[in-house]
């Protein structure tokens, strides 16, 4: 249990008059409020709040602890203020989540550059394709490659992205190049994992409509980085995000196939809760990343 966070939530409940209002004020879901309050009451061994479906009130212990908790938070704020040697220095910790693709190939270099500018800010970058809830998992910022970003958060569109089909010259010389998506049925395609939805590749059809083509292949891998590595060895054709293979295409390690059919109707988004902008460290990361794309 993060005791300081639980104390802050308890005080916010008391100030707002309800757990739901505290959740809205802090920018968290109701379950986070309930969990922290229960853990705080368990740690103290006292009932702090009596609550029902209609109303809540502080217990006698809750009223006594409330003032102590206010003193604790005030002391913490004072310590933070005294610890700042220079008000211009930004410090703190920012927890970011991103898909493995984006984190490895796009945002890891950006984070390295950011850290040179803001060395006092600690960055916790969690790369995962398991899109968990931002708030419940304690993330401040999320990077998503999606056609529909989470509407409950502030979303900044960073760049348009495409799904590109690639192969190396060795494969093309041996098997030829497909002239349309349907031709892929006669090629060895590199499949990302073994789920049914990954056995169909999406393409742009007539009138900007989206089509899909069934593909087959004897090599299946659950990670795109490995798909790219296998593709570079000439073992098949791959469909990957353009930002993942742009350097290989530029260096002629991979050849771009079927460019007229590329699906480019999704975007990379930067997501954060609107309350995050009050935190200087979080805001500095948001502004830095967005500034790199805007410029």
Secondary structure by P-SEA (a helix, b strand, c coil): caaaaaaaaaaaaaaaccaaaaaaaacccaaaaaaaaaaaaaaacccccccccccccccaaaaaaaaaaaaaaaaaaaaaaaacccccbbbbbbbbbbcccccccccaaaaaaaaaacccccccccccccccccccccccbbbbbcccccccccccccbbbbbbbbbcaaaaaacccccccccccccccccccccccccbbbbbccccbbbbbbbbbccccccaaaaaaaaaaccbbbbbcccccaaaaaaccccccccccccccbbbbbbbcccccccaaaaaaaaaaaaaaac
